[in-house]
């Protein structure tokens, strides 16, 4: 491979590694994953399958509900109804 082709390939690789943005610089540190993700266990009333649902999903689904109401989720195995498990599963 000639020297010109090597430099061209190097330049194209560098362009692929960078994201170009015409706007102001954005601080992406808020996306750092320093906090562990919290899961809430839900159990299927039909098949007994336990499905851990991320806490932020539960919170977003409960946003428009009345106090004391729980969001409704469906079992990935049998499509039955999932209810919040009373005692968390030890991992």
N, CA, C and O of each residue as an XYZ file, in Angstrom:
364
protein
N       0.848     -1.166      0.000
C       0.000      0.000      0.000
C       0.898      1.234      0.000
O       1.898      1.288      0.716
N       0.536      2.207     -0.797
C       1.362      3.413     -0.885
C       1.135      4.312      0.320
O       0.148      4.166      1.041
N       2.042      5.225      0.527
C       1.958      6.140      1.663
C       0.705      7.004      1.586
O       0.073      7.266      2.609
N       0.338      7.447      0.390
C      -0.860      8.274      0.221
C      -2.124      7.547      0.640
O      -3.005      8.145      1.258
N      -2.226      6.246      0.309
C      -3.405      5.464      0.673
C      -3.476      5.248      2.186
O      -4.558      5.268      2.772
N      -2.302      5.039      2.818
C      -2.277      4.850      4.272
C      -2.792      6.095      4.982
O      -3.582      5.998      5.920
N      -2.343      7.261      4.533
C      -2.787      8.511      5.152
C      -4.275      8.733      4.925
O      -4.977      9.202      5.820
N      -4.762      8.397      3.728
C      -6.183      8.565      3.421
C      -7.021      7.649      4.319
O      -8.041      8.080      4.857
N      -6.599      6.389      4.484
C      -7.326      5.457      5.353
C      -7.305      5.921      6.800
O      -8.300      5.782      7.512
N      -6.169      6.475      7.243
C      -6.057      6.978      8.610
C      -7.008      8.157      8.823
O      -7.675      8.238      9.854
N      -7.071      9.075      7.846
C      -7.965     10.224      7.945
C      -9.426      9.788      7.978
O     -10.214     10.332      8.752
N      -9.797      8.815      7.149
C     -11.195      8.369      7.132
C     -11.547      7.657      8.433
O     -12.681      7.762      8.902
N     -10.594      6.933      9.024
C     -10.834      6.273     10.306
C     -11.048      7.301     11.413
O     -11.927      7.126     12.256
N     -10.257      8.365     11.419
C     -10.411      9.406     12.423
C     -11.759     10.094     12.280
O     -12.376     10.434     13.290
N     -12.229     10.307     11.082
C     -13.524     10.938     10.876
C     -14.647     10.058     11.398
O     -15.645     10.566     11.909
N     -14.497      8.739     11.276
C     -15.520      7.831     11.774
C     -15.560      7.815     13.292
O     -16.617      7.572     13.874
N     -14.436      8.067     13.946
C     -14.362      8.020     15.401
C     -14.897      9.289     16.065
O     -15.166      9.287     17.266
N     -15.052     10.358     15.308
C     -15.491     11.623     15.886
C     -16.937     11.908     15.522
O     -17.406     11.534     14.447
N     -17.628     12.566     16.418
C     -18.984     13.023     16.147
C     -18.921     14.529     16.002
O     -18.437     15.233     16.888
N     -19.407     15.006     14.893
C     -19.361     16.440     14.624
C     -20.692     17.078     14.978
O     -21.760     16.533     14.700
N     -20.601     18.240     15.595
C     -21.783     18.946     16.071
C     -21.529     20.428     15.883
O     -20.514     20.946     16.349
N     -22.434     21.119     15.206
C     -22.263     22.548     14.947
C     -22.680     23.411     16.129
O     -22.329     24.590     16.191
N     -23.417     22.842     17.055
C     -23.935     23.610     18.182
C     -22.921     23.748     19.298
O     -21.748     23.414     19.125
N     -23.372     24.243     20.452
C     -22.469     24.417     21.598
C     -22.018     23.066     22.139
O     -22.670     22.045     21.922
N     -20.898     23.080     22.844
C     -20.383     21.855     23.436
C     -21.359     21.357     24.497
O     -21.885     22.144     25.283
N     -21.594     20.068     24.515
C     -22.557     19.468     25.437
C     -21.814     18.629     26.464
O     -20.941     17.835     26.114
N     -22.162     18.807     27.726
C     -21.578     18.017     28.799
C     -22.344     16.702     28.891
O     -23.514     16.694     29.274
N     -21.701     15.601     28.546
C     -22.352     14.299     28.555
C     -22.114     13.525     29.846
O     -22.439     12.341     29.927
N     -21.550     14.183     30.855
C     -21.262     13.493     32.108
C     -22.524     13.031     32.827
O     -22.461     12.140     33.674
N     -23.676     13.631     32.496
C     -24.919     13.204     33.140
C     -25.301     11.790     32.725
O     -26.150     11.170     33.366
N     -24.684     11.262     31.653
C     -24.974      9.918     31.203
C     -24.036      8.885     31.806
O     -24.138      7.699     31.493
N     -23.120      9.323     32.670
C     -22.238      8.378     33.337
C     -23.079      7.459     34.213
O     -24.008      7.905     34.885
N     -22.755      6.216     34.199
C     -23.553      5.228     34.929
C     -22.889      4.912     36.264
O     -22.445      3.786     36.489
N     -22.819      5.914     37.158
C     -22.192      5.725     38.458
C     -23.106      5.004     39.447
O     -22.632      4.285     40.326
N     -24.422      5.201     39.301
C     -25.360      4.600     40.235
C     -25.822      3.245     39.714
O     -26.079      3.098     38.519
N     -25.929      2.253     40.596
C     -26.413      0.944     40.142
C     -27.898      1.031     39.786
O     -28.659      1.766     40.414
N     -28.289      0.274     38.779
C     -29.692      0.273     38.374
C     -30.502     -0.546     39.369
O     -30.083     -1.634     39.765
N     -31.663     -0.030     39.775
C     -32.519     -0.693     40.750
C     -33.648     -1.397     40.001
O     -34.271     -0.815     39.113
N     -33.905     -2.653     40.364
C     -34.977     -3.433     39.748
C     -36.040     -3.749     40.787
O     -35.733     -3.947     41.963
N     -37.284     -3.796     40.350
C     -38.405     -4.181     41.203
C     -38.938     -5.498     40.648
O     -39.239     -5.601     39.459
N     -39.052     -6.495     41.507
C     -39.513     -7.811     41.063
C     -41.027     -7.821     40.894
O     -41.773     -7.387     41.771
N     -41.459     -8.328     39.744
C     -42.867     -8.568     39.458
C     -43.014    -10.049     39.189
O     -42.130    -10.660     38.589
N     -44.122    -10.637     39.623
C     -44.363    -12.069     39.447
C     -45.653    -12.253     38.648
O     -46.627    -11.526     38.841
N     -45.641    -13.235     37.748
C     -46.812    -13.526     36.916
C     -47.821    -14.320     37.729
O     -47.461    -15.302     38.379
N     -49.083    -13.903     37.698
C     -50.120    -14.609     38.454
C     -50.510    -15.918     37.764
O     -51.073    -16.802     38.410
N     -50.224    -16.062     36.472
C     -50.580    -17.282     35.745
C     -49.491    -18.351     35.835
O     -49.782    -19.493     36.191
N     -48.226    -17.996     35.512
C     -47.173    -19.018     35.440
C     -46.134    -18.916     36.559
O     -45.304    -19.815     36.697
N     -46.155    -17.852     37.356
C     -45.216    -17.704     38.462
C     -43.855    -17.164     38.062
O     -42.956    -17.086     38.900
N     -43.684    -16.791     36.810
C     -42.424    -16.237     36.315
C     -42.102    -14.928     37.054
O     -42.982    -14.089     37.246
N     -40.849    -14.761     37.461
C     -40.423    -13.523     38.108
C     -39.702    -12.675     37.076
O     -38.760    -13.135     36.430
N     -40.145    -11.445     36.925
C     -39.562    -10.534     35.939
C     -39.097     -9.268     36.649
O     -39.929     -8.505     37.141
N     -37.779     -9.024     36.715
C     -37.287     -7.787     37.318
C     -37.485     -6.615     36.344
O     -37.004     -6.650     35.211
N     -38.194     -5.586     36.800
C     -38.475     -4.406     35.973
C     -37.659     -3.246     36.529
O     -37.678     -3.006     37.736
N     -36.938     -2.520     35.665
C     -36.169     -1.366     36.163
C     -37.082     -0.351     36.855
O     -38.195     -0.082     36.402
N     -36.587      0.200     37.955
C     -37.380      1.132     38.763
C     -37.844      2.340     37.950
O     -38.958      2.824     38.152
N     -37.006      2.837     37.032
C     -37.406      4.018     36.269
C     -38.562      3.697     35.319
O     -39.359      4.583     35.011
N     -38.670      2.459     34.850
C     -39.803      2.054     34.004
C     -41.081      2.043     34.840
O     -42.119      2.538     34.402
N     -41.000      1.480     36.038
C     -42.166      1.442     36.924
C     -42.618      2.867     37.237
O     -43.814      3.158     37.210
N     -41.669      3.755     37.532
C     -42.007      5.145     37.862
C     -42.654      5.857     36.677
O     -43.625      6.592     36.856
N     -42.129      5.649     35.470
C     -42.705      6.309     34.298
C     -44.094      5.772     33.972
O     -44.965      6.532     33.548
N     -44.309      4.483     34.164
C     -45.623      3.888     33.882
C     -46.654      4.271     34.939
O     -47.854      4.249     34.668
N     -46.199      4.620     36.136
C     -47.107      4.994     37.222
C     -47.380      6.486     37.257
O     -48.109      6.950     38.133
N     -46.821      7.248     36.335
C     -46.892      8.712     36.369
C     -48.323      9.238     36.431
O     -48.607     10.116     37.245
N     -49.228      8.734     35.602
C     -50.607      9.243     35.547
C     -51.584      8.466     36.422
O     -52.787      8.726     36.374
N     -51.102      7.532     37.207
C     -51.991      6.726     38.046
C     -52.321      7.440     39.350
O     -51.606      8.338     39.794
N     -53.410      7.016     39.938
C     -53.825      7.546     41.237
C     -52.893      6.991     42.319
O     -52.299      5.929     42.134
N     -52.760      7.701     43.449
C     -51.927      7.184     44.543
C     -52.416      5.797     44.980
O     -53.614      5.577     45.153
N     -51.491      4.888     45.151
C     -51.827      3.527     45.552
C     -52.024      2.580     44.378
O     -51.993      1.364     44.567
N     -52.225      3.099     43.170
C     -52.371      2.240     41.988
C     -51.003      1.806     41.496
O     -50.035      2.561     41.578
N     -50.929      0.598     40.990
C     -49.687      0.053     40.446
C     -49.813     -0.041     38.923
O     -50.896     -0.324     38.411
N     -48.728      0.191     38.204
C     -48.783     -0.001     36.756
C     -48.953     -1.483     36.421
O     -48.554     -2.351     37.197
N     -49.544     -1.765     35.266
C     -49.791     -3.139     34.851
C     -48.749     -3.545     33.813
O     -48.530     -2.842     32.826
N     -48.115     -4.687     34.051
C     -47.134     -5.229     33.123
C     -47.574     -6.632     32.721
O     -48.390     -7.256     33.399
N     -47.027     -7.116     31.615
C     -47.402     -8.426     31.101
C     -46.189     -9.348     31.066
O     -45.074     -8.925     30.762
N     -46.433    -10.619     31.385
C     -45.387    -11.638     31.462
C     -44.764    -11.867     30.083
O     -45.482    -12.053     29.102
N     -43.423    -11.854     30.006
C     -42.785    -12.116     28.724
C     -42.904    -13.580     28.291
O     -42.707    -13.899     27.118
N     -43.226    -14.467     29.234
C     -43.333    -15.889     28.911
C     -44.712    -16.313     28.440
O     -44.833    -17.005     27.429
N     -45.764    -15.906     29.166
C     -47.121    -16.377     28.845
C     -48.099    -15.247     28.552
O     -49.269    -15.503     28.266
N     -47.639    -14.005     28.618
C     -48.476    -12.821     28.391
C     -49.535    -12.639     29.487
O     -50.526    -11.936     29.292
N     -49.311    -13.282     30.643
C     -50.215    -13.113     31.778
C     -49.929    -11.794     32.490
O     -49.043    -11.042     32.085
N     -50.669    -11.526     33.531
C     -50.538    -10.288     34.290
C     -49.438    -10.409     35.339
O     -49.385    -11.383     36.091
N     -48.559     -9.404     35.381
C     -47.519     -9.347     36.401
C     -47.979     -8.448     37.537
O     -48.534     -7.376     37.294
N     -47.755     -8.871     38.767
C     -48.044     -8.053     39.941
C     -46.756     -7.882     40.727
O     -45.863     -8.728     40.676
N     -46.675     -6.781     41.450
C     -45.461     -6.495     42.226
C     -45.288     -7.539     43.312
O     -46.217     -7.827     44.066
N     -44.092     -8.101     43.387
C     -43.791     -9.113     44.394
C     -43.636     -8.426     45.746
O     -43.010     -7.371     45.843
N     -44.201     -9.019     46.775
C     -44.152     -8.424     48.114
C     -42.759     -8.452     48.711
O     -42.304     -7.451     49.264
N     -42.073     -9.587     48.607
C     -40.716     -9.739     49.134
C     -39.736     -9.798     47.964
O     -39.918    -10.609     47.056
N     -38.694     -8.948     47.966
C     -37.733     -8.981     46.860
C     -36.942    -10.282     46.831
O     -36.727    -10.915     47.865
N     -36.517    -10.668     45.649
C     -35.704    -11.868     45.480
C     -34.270    -11.547     45.840
O     -33.750    -10.502     45.450
N     -33.617    -12.445     46.591
C     -32.205    -12.262     46.914
C     -31.382    -12.693     45.721
O     -31.559    -13.795     45.201
N     -30.468    -11.815     45.280
C     -29.609    -12.156     44.132
C     -28.243    -12.526     44.584
O     -27.384    -12.843     43.761
